[in-house]
Amino acid sequence: MKKLVLVCVCGGFLSAAAVAADPYEEWLTKQSQRGTEIELIRVASEKPLAATEETDPEVADILKEVEAIDAEADDHEAIEDAS
């Protein structure tokens, strides 16, 4: 009987330690990622936002084709919704 009580008590302590380890591991992971997030924010804040006009004519043509395809898809969806 004493052995059974001892096993239950030891099992309780081990399971409590295992449960406590999960939040600690999550906290360590968040702290390790925090430095990367701070660096990304620092780098992003240093660069001024610029207009995104494409100077390459091929890229501009591709963007026009994509916009035309999107417009056609919207038209097809509108027709399907109407019927």
N, C-alpha and C positions, 0 to 999 in steps of 0.2 A: 504494500500500500504506500509505503514511504517512497519507493522508487517511482511509482506512478505520479505522485504529487511532485516529486523532484523533476520528472520529465515534463510535466505540464508547466511548471514554473519556468524551467529553462526554455521551453518552446515559446512561452509567452514573451520572454525577454528577447529571444532571437527574432521573433516576428515583429516586435515593436521596433527593433533596430532596423530591420529591413524596410518597414513602412516609413521610418524617419529618413532613410537614405534617399528615397525618391525625390522629395522636395529639395533636398540638399543638392542632388545631382542637377535638377532643373535650374536651381539658382546659379550653380557653377556654369552651366551652359549659357544662361542669359548673360552672366558677367563676361564670359569670353567673347560673346557676340557683341557686347556693348561697345567695345573698342572699335570694331569694324563699323558699326553704325555711326559712331561719332566721327570717324574718319570720312565716311561717305558724306555726311552732312557738311563737314568742313570743306571738302573738295567741291561739293556742289555749290556752296555759298560763295566760293571764291570766283567762280566763273560767271560772267554776266550772261543773261539770257539773250540770245540772238534770234533774229528772224530766220525762219527755216525755208528760205527760198532756194529752189534747186537751180543751179547754174548749168548743169549738164543737160543738154537737150534730150538725150536718150532717157534719162531718169524722168524728166518732165513728161515725155511721151508716155512712158509706162504709167506714171501717176494719172494721166488723163484717161488711159485705157481702163485703169482700175476704177476711176470715178464713173466711167461710162457703164462698166459692168455692174457696179453698185446701183446705178440709176435703173438699169434694166431689171435687176433683181427686185428692186422696190416696186417697179411697175407691175411685174408679174405677181408679186404678193398682193398688191392693191386689187388687181383683177381677180385673183383667187378669193380674196376677202369679200369682194362685191358679189360674187356668184354663189 
